Amino acid sequence: MDRAILNDIHDFWFGALAGPEDYPKEKSGLWFKQSDETDDHIRKTYGAYVDEAARADWDLDALKREMRHALRERRRADHALDAQVGQVCDLIRALTCAALLVTGHHTHKGQWRKKRYG
């Protein structure tokens, strides 16, 4: 894959990083907020390179230091977000179970059922 394309993609997502500890706040909106405008821009600008990128044999050691760091930070942020989503799902599951128990439901063979009286 052409190195200029990789540099352009890196600049789009992370901007110019001053060093490994740099956090581009102006780019964080791209990471955490869904936007149809951003999605359209990515499709139009980089869509033609998706198949090539998927087939490429990536040599991460050959990437610039900033690109490697940005990739690691992105993975770290993804894992942190996954953990937060997991915690929210656990909380929702617990609240749902509590609400069902309070309304007279129980589980039978893994299914929630309404208790029958009499």
N, C-alpha and C positions, 0 to 999 in steps of 0.2 A: 504494500500500500504506500502511496506517495507520502513522504514525510511532510510536505507542505500542507496536505489535507489534514494530517494528524495535528499539526501545529494550529491550523485554523479551528479545528474542533476543540482543541484544548483551550485556545483563547476565547472561544464562544462560551464555554462552560465555566472557566476559571479566571479569565483575564490574565493580566501580567502579574505574576506572583513575585514578590520581593525576596522570598525565601521559604524554607520548609514550614515555618510557623505562620506564614501569611494566610489570613482568612478573608477572602473577597466578599465582604458584606453585600456589595451591590449585585453580586451574582447569586446570592443565596435564595432570592426570590424564584430564580429558575429551578432551583433544586426542590423547593418545598411547596410551591404553589402551582397547581395545574392551570394552564392557560392555552386556549385554543390558538391564540396568536403565536405563542412560542412553538406549539406543536406544528402549526403550518409552516413556520419559518424553518424548523428542523427538517421537515419532510421535503420542502422545496430545495433547501441548501445542501443537505447531506443524504437525502434519500437514495440518490444514485450510487452511493458508496456502501450501502448496507451489505449487499451480497459479497462485495469484495472484502469488506472488513470481516465478515463471518468466515470467509475462506482463508484469511491471512494467517500465517504462522507468526504469532506475536512474540517478539523478542523484547520483553519488558526491560531487560538490562540496557538495551540500546536507546530507550526513551530518555529524554532529558530528565535531569534530577527533579525538576519541578513537576514534570508530567507524572513521574513515578509517585512522587509525594501526593499529588492531587488525586491520583487513582487510589492510593492507599487511604487517604482521608475520605474519599467518596465511599469506599467500601466500609470504612469504620462508621461513617454517618448512617449508611444503610443498615448496618447491624444494630446500631443504637436505636434507629427508628423501628426496626423489626421487633426489638425487645420491648419498646414502648407500646407498640400495637398489640403485642402478646399480652402485656399487662392489662391493657384496656379490655381486650377480649376476655381475659380471666375475670375481671371485675364485672363485666356485663353478664357473663355466664353465672357468676355467683349471685348477682342481683336478680337475674331471671329465676334461678332456682329458689331463692328466698321468696320472691313474689308468688311463684307457683305453690310453694309449700303453705304460705299464708292463706291462699285461696282454696285450700283443701285438696290439692293435687298430690300425687305420689308417683314414684317410678315403679314400673313392673316390666321386667325384661328389657330395661334400657329405655322404655317409653314413658312419657308423662301421661298420667291418667287422672281423671277426676274421681275422688272417692265417692262411693255410693253408700248412703246410709239407709239401713232398714231393709 
